[in-house]
């Protein structure tokens, strides 16, 4: 059962990362092209909503449930300090995901509320850096 949870966890994390990285990219496009064009704004708002609601958030939940199931099936994992740091990084990744969702909701109502393009580009790098930290912790289990 542990390997099935690990398999599910990996698939869900890949889906979550694809979703969050693409959502931030859509927000950048929204800022750069959708603020003054109603048709583009409506299309990007719909894309953002569907991506967040139907792919990103469900994948995040499946990743979390499968991850905690793995810990439940193999509680020895909790002895590694690397897992505690990983869980902290995952918490920041969840925050980054929720922030992107809130930005998207605000943008759908008022596209001029979008942060600057540069701010969104920096925010787009946060999940990537967190992913690198998380995967590094899992692979190297340095402590």
Secondary structure by P-SEA (a helix, b strand, c coil): caaaaaaaaaaaaaaaaaaaaaaaaaaaaaaacccccaaaaaaaaaaaaaaacccaaaaaaaaaaaaaaaaaacccccccaaaaaaaaaaaaaaaaaaaaaaaaaaaaacccccccaaaaaaaaaaaaaaaaaaaaaaacccc
